[in-house]
Amino acid sequence: MKRLVVVEAGAFPEVLHARCLTSSLSVRLYPSNSARSSSVIDEHLVVDVDTCRSGSLLDCADVLQGSRVYSPVSARDRLAGLVASHSAFGLAAVPLADVGGVQGWIMTDSTGRPPVLVPYATRQPSQVSVAQSLLPSCVHAWLVAGGSLGDWPYACGVPSG
């Protein structure tokens, strides 16, 4: 899978809208006192690291995104391998298997800071839905707009098990 994703800022309350050709996702960040008109924050290339075999495509992706679900330990190992193999990415994300009732993405950026867990807004037991797969794109737009991965409103520590 490869796709171009557009992320726009919505009006009050503050919302990010991510969309690609086949799906969309909205994420509410926090209430805002001023309404804004919708504007594009970020457009970027997302490449599925579990299906893409083109090294040049992986090397130019803004978001390196897995489609296979991993345990926390395996997800951290997978992210470490992606960071070591591809230096130009902005965000790398791997889906996490259900751990204690929590599912989501384990993500890292190119700063070298520890990865974070970003839970799904909705639950899908064994696979990542197309809408859920746009969540890393919203986080990437957050980074492009000057936010940090650790400050994403829903980010938390990665479970150890």
C-alpha positions, 0 to 999 in steps of 0.5 A: 500500500502506498497513498497520498494523505491530506490532513486539514485543520477543522474549525471549532472545536479543533479537529484534524481531518485526514483523508485519502482516496478511499477513507477519512478519519477525524480526530478531536484534539482539544477545545479552542476559543477561536474558530478557524477556516479549514486549511491543509496542514500536511500532505505526505506519502504513506508507505506500508512497510509490510507490503512494499518491496521498493527500497526507493519508495520506502526511502522517500516515504514521510510515514512508514506504516506497518499493516501487520499487528505486533506484540509490544516487544516485537513492535519496538523491535520493528520500529528500531529496524525501520529507524536503522534502515530508513533515515528520511521518514518523519514518522514510523508506526506499527499496529499493536496487538490488544494488550490489556484491552488497549489497541493502537499504534506504537510510533516513533519519529526521527528525533530518537526519542522513545516510542509512544503508544497512540490508542485507537479511537475505536476497536477492531479486534484483529485488523487495522481498518482503513480509517484507523490507518489514517491515525498516523497521518494525523500524528504526522501532521501534528509533528509538521505543525510543530507539535512533538510526539510525546505531546500528542493528546492521546500519547502514552507509554508503550506497554512492556509486555 
